[in-house]
């Protein structure tokens, strides 16, 4: 059956809210003076001066953020007409959601510890301890990415195979494509707080462009070419 357009619009708006939650957290975590001394360029002077409430809020926003993401990502399965495709996509999506919170917590805990030590008499230990924690648990990052990326790769493959209710050209709106483009854009930006925070929020910003593109496409195709449910 055809997907209820109002429900799809509501789900996409939830996705945009999720992007705002995660994106705001990404900016709260790092926006500040970009001067740094260690190997990790995000352990900056600004990060050492960030108020505790900013890291706390950044983590708190991740919980509604992941719920909003789940709403829209599972709803988008309705674009797939084949039941097996839907089940595979939803299974991959389920496995991909946990790493969002895991990575968020991983970086926030390091940044909070770095700021706390820097402002409470342990400034000489703040950098080496934070770098040691990051090095010890660095395996979390690639493992999380291995779990996060598959549903988006699968989505692109389904688009190219014309097994969705969307045109093949919509593969260009993949968050992975947007991420690559925005990453290149950061290379043209001047060094500063905006560039650092923007870079930290690249995935949230890419997801926002993805949901926004589908929302706009759906608005122009309410009658014909509607997705399947």
C-alpha positions as CSV (number, residue, x, y, z in Angstrom):
1,X,0.0,0.0,0.0
2,X,1.0,3.6,-0.4
3,X,2.8,5.2,2.5
4,X,0.8,7.9,4.4
5,X,2.4,11.1,3.3
6,X,1.6,12.9,6.6
7,X,3.3,10.1,8.5
8,X,6.3,10.2,6.3
9,X,6.6,14.0,6.7
10,X,6.3,13.7,10.4
11,X,9.0,11.0,10.5
12,X,11.3,13.1,8.4
13,X,10.7,16.1,10.7
14,X,11.6,13.8,13.6
15,X,14.8,13.0,11.8
16,X,15.6,16.7,11.4
17,X,15.0,17.2,15.2
18,X,17.4,14.3,15.8
19,X,20.0,16.1,13.7
20,X,19.5,19.2,15.7
21,X,20.0,17.2,19.0
22,X,23.2,15.5,17.9
23,X,24.5,18.5,16.0
24,X,23.9,20.8,19.0
25,X,25.8,18.3,21.1
26,X,28.7,18.2,18.6
27,X,29.0,22.0,18.7
28,X,28.6,22.2,22.5
29,X,31.5,19.7,23.0
30,X,34.1,21.6,21.1
31,X,33.3,25.2,20.1
32,X,36.1,27.4,21.5
33,X,39.7,28.3,21.2
34,X,41.4,25.8,18.8
35,X,44.9,26.1,20.1
36,X,46.3,22.7,21.1
37,X,49.6,21.1,22.1
38,X,49.0,17.3,21.8
39,X,48.5,14.8,19.0
40,X,44.7,15.0,19.3
41,X,43.8,18.3,17.7
42,X,40.4,18.4,19.4
43,X,41.9,18.5,22.9
44,X,42.2,22.2,22.6
45,X,42.5,25.2,24.9
46,X,38.8,25.8,24.3
47,X,37.9,22.3,25.2
48,X,39.8,22.7,28.5
49,X,37.7,25.8,29.3
50,X,34.3,24.3,28.4
51,X,31.8,24.5,31.3
52,X,30.6,21.2,32.7
53,X,27.0,21.9,31.8
54,X,27.9,22.0,28.1
55,X,29.2,18.4,28.1
56,X,26.3,17.3,30.3
57,X,23.8,18.9,27.9
58,X,25.6,17.4,24.8
59,X,25.2,13.9,26.3
60,X,21.6,14.5,27.3
61,X,20.6,15.7,23.8
62,X,21.9,12.4,22.4
63,X,19.0,10.4,24.0
64,X,16.1,12.2,22.3
65,X,18.3,12.5,19.2
66,X,18.7,8.7,18.8
67,X,15.0,8.2,19.3
68,X,14.2,10.7,16.6
69,X,16.7,9.0,14.3
70,X,15.1,5.6,15.0
71,X,11.7,7.0,14.1
72,X,12.7,8.3,10.7
73,X,15.2,5.5,9.7
74,X,12.7,2.8,10.4
75,X,9.9,4.7,8.7
76,X,12.0,5.0,5.5
77,X,11.8,1.3,5.1
78,X,8.4,2.0,3.6
79,X,10.2,3.2,0.5
80,X,11.1,-0.4,-0.1
81,X,8.5,-2.6,-1.9
82,X,10.2,-5.9,-1.3
83,X,9.6,-7.4,2.2
84,X,13.1,-9.0,2.3
85,X,14.7,-5.6,1.4
86,X,12.8,-4.0,4.2
87,X,13.8,-6.6,6.8
88,X,17.5,-6.4,5.8
89,X,17.5,-2.6,5.9
90,X,15.7,-2.5,9.3
91,X,18.1,-5.1,10.8
92,X,21.1,-3.1,9.6
93,X,19.6,0.0,11.0
94,X,18.9,-1.5,14.4
95,X,22.6,-2.6,14.7
96,X,23.8,0.9,13.5
97,X,21.9,2.9,16.2
98,X,23.9,1.9,19.3
99,X,27.2,3.2,18.0
100,X,25.8,6.7,17.7
101,X,25.4,6.9,21.5
102,X,28.6,4.9,22.1
103,X,30.8,7.3,20.1
104,X,29.1,10.3,21.6
105,X,29.8,9.1,25.2
106,X,33.3,8.1,24.3
107,X,34.3,11.6,23.2
108,X,32.3,13.4,25.8
109,X,33.8,11.5,28.7
110,X,37.3,12.2,27.4
111,X,36.5,15.9,26.9
112,X,34.9,16.3,30.3
113,X,37.9,14.6,32.0
114,X,40.3,16.8,30.1
115,X,38.4,20.0,31.1
116,X,38.0,18.9,34.8
117,X,41.7,18.1,35.2
118,X,42.7,21.2,33.4
119,X,40.7,23.4,35.8
120,X,41.2,21.5,39.1
121,X,44.9,21.5,39.6
122,X,45.9,18.6,37.3
123,X,46.6,20.5,34.2
124,X,49.9,18.8,33.6
125,X,48.3,15.4,33.6
126,X,45.1,16.4,31.7
127,X,46.6,16.0,28.2
128,X,48.6,12.8,28.7
129,X,45.8,11.1,30.6
130,X,43.2,12.0,28.0
131,X,45.5,10.9,25.1
132,X,46.1,7.6,27.0
133,X,42.4,6.9,27.4
134,X,41.8,7.7,23.8
135,X,44.6,5.5,22.6
136,X,43.5,2.6,24.9
137,X,39.9,2.7,23.6
138,X,40.5,3.9,20.1
139,X,39.3,0.6,18.7
140,X,35.7,1.8,19.6
141,X,35.8,4.2,16.6
142,X,36.4,1.8,13.7
143,X,34.1,-0.9,15.3
144,X,31.4,1.7,15.6
145,X,31.9,2.8,12.0
146,X,31.7,-0.8,10.8
147,X,28.3,-1.0,12.5
148,X,27.0,2.4,11.5
149,X,27.8,2.5,7.8
150,X,26.1,-0.7,6.3
151,X,22.5,0.6,6.3
152,X,23.5,3.6,4.3
153,X,25.6,1.5,1.9
154,X,22.7,-0.9,1.5
155,X,20.3,2.1,0.9
156,X,22.6,3.3,-1.9
157,X,22.7,-0.2,-3.4
158,X,18.9,-0.5,-3.4
159,X,18.6,2.9,-5.1
160,X,21.0,2.0,-7.8
161,X,19.1,-1.3,-8.4
162,X,15.8,0.7,-8.6
163,X,14.4,-1.2,-5.7
164,X,13.0,1.8,-3.9
165,X,10.2,4.3,-4.5
166,X,12.8,6.9,-5.1
167,X,14.6,7.8,-8.4
168,X,18.1,6.4,-8.9
169,X,19.6,9.9,-8.9
170,X,18.6,10.2,-5.2
171,X,21.7,8.1,-4.4
172,X,23.5,11.5,-4.6
173,X,21.6,12.5,-1.5
174,X,23.2,9.7,0.6
175,X,24.5,11.0,3.9
176,X,27.8,9.3,3.0
177,X,28.0,11.5,-0.2
178,X,27.1,14.6,1.8
179,X,29.7,13.7,4.4
180,X,32.4,13.5,1.8
181,X,31.4,16.8,0.2
182,X,31.2,18.6,3.6
183,X,34.6,17.1,4.6
184,X,36.1,18.6,1.4
185,X,34.4,21.9,2.3
186,X,36.1,22.0,5.7
187,X,39.5,22.0,3.9
188,X,38.6,25.4,2.5
189,X,37.5,26.9,5.8
190,X,39.8,29.1,7.9
191,X,41.1,27.5,11.1
192,X,38.9,28.5,14.0
193,X,36.2,27.5,16.4
194,X,33.5,27.3,13.6
195,X,35.6,24.9,11.5
196,X,36.4,22.7,14.5
197,X,32.8,22.5,15.6
198,X,31.5,22.1,12.1
199,X,33.9,19.2,11.4
200,X,32.9,17.6,14.7
201,X,29.2,17.7,13.6
202,X,29.8,16.5,10.0
203,X,27.6,13.3,10.3
204,X,24.7,15.2,11.9
205,X,24.9,17.9,9.2
206,X,25.1,15.2,6.5
207,X,22.0,13.4,8.0
208,X,20.2,16.7,8.1
209,X,20.8,17.3,4.4
210,X,19.7,13.7,3.6
211,X,16.4,14.0,5.5
212,X,15.9,17.5,4.1
213,X,16.4,16.3,0.5
214,X,13.9,13.5,0.9
215,X,11.4,15.8,2.6
216,X,11.7,18.2,-0.4
217,X,11.4,15.4,-2.9
218,X,8.4,14.0,-1.2
219,X,6.7,17.4,-1.2
220,X,6.9,17.5,-5.0
221,X,5.8,13.9,-5.5
222,X,2.6,13.6,-3.3
223,X,0.6,12.2,-6.1
224,X,2.9,10.2,-8.4
225,X,5.9,8.1,-7.6
226,X,5.0,7.7,-4.0
227,X,6.9,5.1,-2.0
228,X,5.5,1.8,-1.0
229,X,4.6,0.5,2.4
